[in-house]
Amino acid sequence: MKKKLLAFSLTLAFSSAPAILHAAANISAGKEKAAQCVSCHGENGNSMVSNFPKLAQQHSSYLVKQLQSFKDGTRKNPIMSAIAQGLTIEDMVDIAAYYAEQKISPNELPILDDEDEDEKSPGKSDGAAKVQAMIAQGSDLYRNGDLTREVSACIACHGPFGDGNKPAAFPLLKSQHADYLIKALTDFKSGARSNNPDNMMHMIARKMTDEEIKAVAYRISMMK
């Protein structure tokens, strides 16, 4: 067979298990502390801006790991790094626990960028057909990977419906914004993001084409 399931750990876009934290989470306190996050990540963790990731329903262990990475500089973002500097481990655990209890919102069907720019486009039905074709391509890659190019299948780590793996702290991916997923994979591909052990996602993403990155991001964004 040309294609075969391999381990694929896409980390929103997205990394491996953090050290075990023994601090008890306080969800009520986390809601109050998360007030500073609303402007970018939306009410209840459902961002309205596609470049900012949804945090709702994300595994708390994964969120804590990312906040720690922003704080220690292993993951870089000017805004998030500045915010993380002011957070204690207790703050991170509380905020993560709050977001983990929220429900992620579904997305509308993605719209191709060139469809917006091309005034001669045949119409929405043609654009929707192209998006559906890309989603089908992404679904195949998500489930099967590509053995010939050592592109691993997402399903092995993130499950058939993008729910991730809580014990292993593999992140939940379903219903994440396609634009954010594309950025995350592109950053892993370029090496701009490399805070996961053994650089697993870099090794996988660098073998993916830009079209494949977009296709799998579209597919994941439609998972519910």
Secondary structure by P-SEA (a helix, b strand, c coil): ccccccccccccccccccccccccccaaaaaaaacccccccccccccccccccccccccaaaaaaaaaaaaacccccaaaaaaaaaccaaaaaaaaaaaaabbbbbbccccccccccccccccaaaaaaaaaaaaaaaaaaacccccccccccccccccccccccccccccccccccaaaaaaaaaaaaacccccccccccccccccccaaaaaaaaaaaaacc
